Amino acid sequence: MILREVRNLRAALDIYTVSMRGPDRPPDQLSPEERDEAGRTYYIKPQGALAAAVALARTLGSHPARFTTGLLYAAKLGGFAPKQLLLHLAYFAEAVMVGRWMRENGLTHLHTHYSSTVALLVHEIFGLDISISFHGPDEFENPSGFFIREKVAASTFVRAISQYARSQLMKSSAASDWGRIHVVYMGVDPDAFAPRPFRRHPSPLEIICVGRLARAKAQHILIAAVQNLLDSGRDVLLRLVGGGPDHKSLEEDVARRGIKSQVVIHGFTPQAELEALYQQADIFALPSFAEGVPGVLMEAMAMEIPCVSTWITGIPELIRNGQDGLLVAPSDVEGCSEALRTLVDDPELRLRIGQAGRQRVLERFDLRRNSNELADLLNGSCQDAACSRAAAGRRP
């Protein structure tokens, strides 16, 4: 989603992109869009230790006072725990490299999604303006450890991806800084995710779940719910799509229940293959324990796939229960089973909920419209200056 947002922002702004890490896959496994963005992006870690040492030495020589102030601030953020101290000293080195790159390119504003501690240090060392997109939920579970108060105070503006995210940022920041926090939803391209063919009486009916195979996504809950459907005579097939640490335990769960022929665990799946799976999906299920506002739900809704998810964090801002999808309590196997059973048994409801879901995306979660809102915020913060935007991996 961030990749697509960056590409939409390019239509409104002259932006540069920087990432802490290199691409997570070799070039031949990247989509054409990903390869294009990789060619436009400056990568920090692949520069190596020598480049970091040169940047540190030159910054110390040219701006010794700011260098020292930033180093002490990084040490303060790291605290007394050796591991955290070393981590924040690494962030300091990355911030120096980012700041020097920005200065060399005449950039004065840095917007970041996930490398917000690096951005905070860029601000401290170089005095450059910063802004941050907060997604959650990790930073909201440990606001002091993620230095939310300090980051909000240092930013020209903060973008929350949901009202829920805004409330958590407000809870952890000074009331005098609340005006800096703006809600701008992420979004999907409704043309790229067009309605798939509706199947009134499929056999089997396919339920798809897309997301990292991890405890927070609660795929074990979904497997138990699907077993209930199978035990009650429903002809369904569950597809779990994504990679992650729970792959083995999910396979063991499926085998223990004796439903290996009705559950397919695909693992990591390239976008083109995922789109093919979406085309044959009849229901999308995401029984998560923790989320921001899931992009996969937006994709499914845009394709008129009726969704079942949980009433947590920002999800109810996307799905209105009974109208745009069905929401259940997290951890509630029976509730999840009942919501799925309702959709399995009622093709007219699947059709209506699916169509309403796409309309919801068109109204509130259209990528182009929401990217323009973010561009307006960036324009307001970068008058008469070029803007840089950090498209980085998940970092505090």
N, C-alpha and C positions, 0 to 999 in steps of 0.2 A: 504493500500500500504506500509506503514511504517513497519507493522508487517512482510510482506513478504520480504521486503528489509533486515530487521534484520535477518531473518532466512537464507537468502542467504549469508549474511555477515559471518555467523557462519562457513560457509564452508571455508572461507579464513582467518578468524581472531579468536583469542580467546577473545571473548567479553563478558562483563557483562552488564546487563540492569537494569536501575533504572527508576522509574516513580513517578511523584509527587502524582498521585491519584491511587486508586485501580481500578480494572476492573469496567466497567460501567454496567455490567450485572452479575447476579448470575452465579455460575459455570455451572449449567445445561443448560444455554443459550449460553455458549461459544462453539465455534467450537473446535475440537481436537487440532488444531494448537494454538488457543488462550489459551486453558487450559495449554498446554505445556509451552508456553511463560510466562503465569502467574506464573507458578511454578518456573521459572528461574529468576523472576524479584523481585528486592527489592523496596518496596513501602514506600514512605516517609510519606504522611499524615496519613495513617492507623496506623503508629507507635504511634500517639497520642501526647498530650501536654507534658506528663511526659518525654517521650523519647527526645522530642525537648529541654526541659529544661536541661536534663542531658547532651546532646550534647553541648549546649551553655556553661554550667558551665565548662565542661571539656576542651573545646577549649579555653575559657577565661583563665583557669588555666595553660594550657600548652603553649599557644601562645598568650599572652596578647596583644602584639604590633600588630600582624596581625588581631586579633579579633577586636581591637579598630579601626584600619584602615578600615577594612571591614564594620564595623558598621557605621562609619562616611560616607563611600562611599554610602552605602545603603540609609542613610538619605539624602545625596545629590541627589541621583537619585529620591527619593520621593518628593523632593522639599518642598514647604511650604503648600501645600494642605493636610489637615489632613488625608483624605481618602487615597491619594497616599502614604503618609508617612507610614501609618499603613500597606498598601499593601507591600511596599518595605521592611519593617521590617520583615514581614512574609516571604518574599523571602530570607532575610538574614538568618532566622532560618532554612529554607529549605536548603539553600546553605551549612550551617554548617553541617547539617545532611548528605548531599550528600558527602561533602569533607571528613568527618570523615569515612564514609563507604568506600570511595575510598582508603584512607590511610590504613585502616584495611585490605583491599584486595590487597594492593600493586599496585594500579592503578595510573597512572600518566597522563592520557589523557582522557578528557571528550568530547564526541561529542553529540550535542543535536539538536533536531528538533524544539521543540516549547518552551521549558523552557530556553530561551536564557538569560534572566535576571538572573535567578538562576545560570546559567553557568558562566556568567560574574562575579558574586559575589564569586563563587567557585575559580575562577582565582585570584581575589583580596585577598581573605582571605588565601588561601592555596598555591598560586603560582603554581597551576597545569595548564598544557596546556589545551586549549579548542579549539574546532572547532564547527561550526554551519551550519546547513542546513536552508536556508531561503526559504519559500514557497510563501509568499504573499497571498492575496494582502493587508491585514490589516496593516502590518508594513510599507508598502510603502506609505500608506495614511497619516501616522503620524511618519515619520522617527525620528524626535527628541524625541518624546514620547516613541519610542521603542529603543532609544539609538543606532541606527544603526552605526553611526560613531565610537562610543566607542567599540562596539562589534566587528566590523571588525578589528579595530586596535589591540584588545586584542587577536584575534584568530590566531592560526598557519595557518589555512586556512578557507575559507568560501565556502560553497557549495550553488550555486544558482541552482534552479531546471529548469531554462529557461534562454535564452538570455535576455528576458524582465526583469526577476528578477535581473540578473547581472547588467543591465543598471540602475535599480533603486538603487541597492546597491552602484554602482559607483557614482551616482548622490549625494548620501548622505554621502560618505566617502572621506577621503583624497586621492588625486591622487597617493600619494606614497604608498598607501595600495591596489591599484587596483590589483596588482599581486597576492594577496592572494585569489582573488575571482575566483572560477572555476565553470563552468557550467557542472553539471552532472544531466541528466534527471532522473526522476523516471521511473518506467516501470511496465509492467505486464508480467506474465508468459504465453507465447503464447500456451503452452500445456494445461494449466488449463482453458484458454479461447479459446477453439477451435471453428472453424466455425460451426454455427448452420445451420439447414436445410433452404435452400432458398425457399420461397413461392412466386411463380410467380403471382398468382391471388388470394390472400387471401380475405376472406369476414367474418368479416371486416378486413381491413388492420390495424395492431396494431402499434401505436407510443408509445414509452416508454421514460420517463424522470426519471432519478435516481439522487437524490440529496436532501439535506436538504430543507425542505419546509420553505423557507425564502425569503425575498424580493430580495436579491442579486442573487438568482437563477432564478428569473423572470418567475415563473410558470404561473403567471397571463397573461403574454404576450403569452405564449404557448396556454393557454386555449382560448384566443381570436382568435389566428391563427387557431386553430382546429375548432372553430365555423365557421370561414370563409369557411373551407373545407366542413363542413357539409352543410352549406347554399348553396354551389355550387354543392351539390349532391354527394360528395365523401363519400364512406362507410368506415369510420375510427373509431377506438376506441383509446382513450388516456389513458395510465396508468401513474399515478404519484406515484413514489415510494420514501419514505423517511419520516422521522419525522421532526417536527419543529414548530415554532410559527405561521406560516401562514396556518396551517391545516384548521382552522375554516374559515378564510377568503376565502380560495380556494373553500371550500365546498359551501360557500354562493355565490361565483362568478358563480360556475357551476349551482347552483339551479336558480339563477337569469336569467341565459341565457337559461334555459330550456333544458339542455343537460346532465342531470344526468345519462341517460342510455348510453351515449357515453364517459363518463369520469369516471374512477375508481381511487379513491385515496386510495392507499394501506397502507400508513403510514410506520413506520419502518418495514423492512422485513429482516429476517435472510438470510445469504448468499445462503444457499441451495435453498430457495424459490425464491430469486432474480435470480439465475441461471436458474430456470425453466421459469421465465418471460422473460429472455433474449432469451431463445430458441424459443419462439413464437413471438418475436418482429420483425417487418419489417423495422422500422426506429427508430433511437435514436435521441432525440431532447434535447438540453440544451441551452436555450436562455439567458444565464447568463449576468448580469451586471458587475460582478467581479469574478475573478477566479485566480488560479495559472496555472497549467496545469492539468486539471481534470483527475483523474484516471478512472472515469466511462466512459469517452470518449475512453480511451485506451482499456478498457475492451470490449466495444461495437465494436470498430474497429477490435480488435483481433478476435472477433466472426463474422466478416464480416457483421455487421449491419451498413448500411449507416447512417452517422451522419449529423445533422444540428446543427450548433452552431453559436456563435458570434465572430467577429474579434476583440477580446480584449486580452490584456495582453499576456500570453504565448500560447494561443490556436492556432494562426496561425503557430506556430512552430511545432505543432502536425498535424493540418489539413491544407493542401494547397487547397485553394478554387477551386472547380471544379475538383480536382484531387483525393484527399483522403476523401473528404466530401464537404459540402456546408456551407459557412459562410455568415452571414448577419449582418447588423448593430444592435447593442443592442437597444432595445426599439422599433424596427421596426416591428410592427405587420404584415403589408402588405408584407414586405420582408420575414419574417418568413413563412407566409402563402404560398407565391410563391415558396420558396425553398421546402417546404413540398409537395406542389401540384406537382411540377416537379418530385419528387421521387415517389409520389403516382401513377402518370399517366404513368410512364416509368419503367417497370420492368427490362429492360435491363440496364438502368442507375443505378438502385438500385443494381443490381448484380455487375456491373463494379466498382461502387464506394465502395461497400462493400469489394470486393477483393483487391482493391487498398489500402483501409484502413488497412487491415491486413498486407499487405506488408510493409506499412509505420511503423507499430508497430515492425515488425521483423527487420527492418533496423535501427531504431533509439530509440525504446522504449521497447526493450527486457530487462526484469528485471534482468536476470543473467548477461548480458553484462554490464549494467549500474551499478549494484551492485559491479561488479569487478572494475569498474572505481573508485567508492567511496572507495573500499578496498585499492586500490593503493594509494589514497590520505592519508588515515589513516595510512597505512604502512609507508609512507614517513614522517609522523608526529610523529610516535610512534616507531621509531627504538629502539630496545632493551627494549621495555616497553610494558606492557599489556595495552589494550585500553578498555575504558568504553564508553558506548553509551546510552544517555538518551532517552528513548521512552516515552515521557510524553504527557499529555493533552495539549490543546492549552493554552499557557501562554505567556506573553510578555517577 
